[in-house]
């Protein structure tokens, strides 16, 4: 890095201190312990393309890093067992969810999840004798949860390639490229995956989580609300006709259906964030791209409610 070495070092030192101040748990790190990691991200994502970046741009870049996630990862790299235990406890649901979505069965999902932790821990050793941990690729630019899902997806693809033997092995993906932020990382992954297996895995990652969350949300609706959804979406009744079945005016049925939509959206978002480790930005983008319902078939979700009885097969999907 050739531009203003002394000034950039001052910006790095000041930025590292601000990052530690923002972290809810700095993991006993000091600013010097973070400077090398911040410098690497700065060189790779800002100064590589703009060597004359302003002091303000550099400061804003550093202030945009994920403080808690970056401190956690750096502490894990330093071999702090408490940090590693926290990482596993906090993100096991995220890894397992992504692994289930990328695998065809529970056994495969468990194997994939275990492989991820081995890759992150660094069981393999590099030529210089240091652990070959994938944690080194996390820059802090995006959420750790989103980055982990990208890691799971990439490992699943690598395994698919090895098993199928029909696709030439490409160079290992740069996981840090996918970690710009949770939702952007997935978008970049989708954009880069031009081969069917890549798209299939990444589609499943988002789709399975949303379908599961939607199914759980549908099951929590009252019997009458599920009936309204069934009449309108499954049976194809007009709102006037559906309202007549329920004994309410068309306008009332319309307002109730709008309320149901809002309840489902809020509940799905809550499940994705709390149980699946998604960020608000990821849920917002997924709702926009997948129109909330994705390819989810509402029929089995309604049936799981247990109070509507059987519905005809071949029912249309919600769109």
Protein Blocks (a to p, Z undefined) as FASTA:
>chain_A
ZZhkllmmmmmmmmmmmmmmmpmbgohpafklmmmmmmmmmmmmmmmmmmkbcfklmmmm
mmmpcfklmmmmmmmmnopaklmmmmmmmmmmmmmmmmmmmpcbfklmmmmmmmmmmmmn
opaccfkopacdfklmpgolacfklmmmmmmmmmmmmmmmmmnopaccdddddfklmmmp
mmlmmmmmmmmmmbfklmmmmmmmmmmmmmmmmmmmmmmpcfklmmmmmmmmmnopafkl
mmmmnopafklmmmmmmmmmmmmmmmmmmmmmmmnopafklmmmmmmmnnonmmacfklm
mmmnopnopadehiacdZZ
